[in-house]
Amino acid sequence: MTDIKQKKENVKMHLKDLRQNLKKMHLDVTEELILPKPDEVKDLMTKMENLLKLIESK
């Protein structure tokens, strides 16, 4: 697999993971009226920062 294809797959994987996490968090807030824990938010922010680094490294 070429380097560009590998990066593309990594970005897709990160986006899919972030989407699932955000979707769960959204459902918790809207349906269960549960606010996310600070650590959960920090974890998602870290994942988003890592994704940005991956994208910017192209």
N, C-alpha and C positions, 0 to 999 in steps of 0.2 A: 504494500500500500504506500502510495506517495505521501510525502510530508504534508502536502496541502489537504489531501483526502483525510489523513489522520487528524489533523487539526479540525477539520470540518466535523468529523465524527465526535471528537471531544466536545466541541461546542454544542452539538446536538444533544449529547449526553448530559452536559451541564444544564442546558435549557430545560430538558425534560425533567430533570431532578428538581430544579427550581420551581418549575410550573406545578409539579405535584405537591411540593411543600407549601407553596403559596395558596394553592387550591384548598388544601386541608386547613390551613390557617384561616382562610376566608370563611370556610364553612363553620369552623369553630366560633368565629366572631359573629357571623350573621345568624346561624341557627341555634347554636348552643349558648350564645352570649358569653363566651369565654375569651378573655384577652390572652394573647400569646405571652409566654414567659419571656423575660428579657434574653435569656440564653438562646431561645429559639430564633428570636429576631437577629441577634448577633451572629448566629450560625448562618442564617440566610444572607446577611450582609457580607459575611466572609466569602460565601460561595459566589455571590455576585461579583465581588472584587476579583476573585480568582478567574471568573469567566471573562471579566474585562481585560485582565492581564493576558489571558490566552488570546483573545481577539486582537488586542493591540500588538501582540508579538508577531503578527503576520507581516 
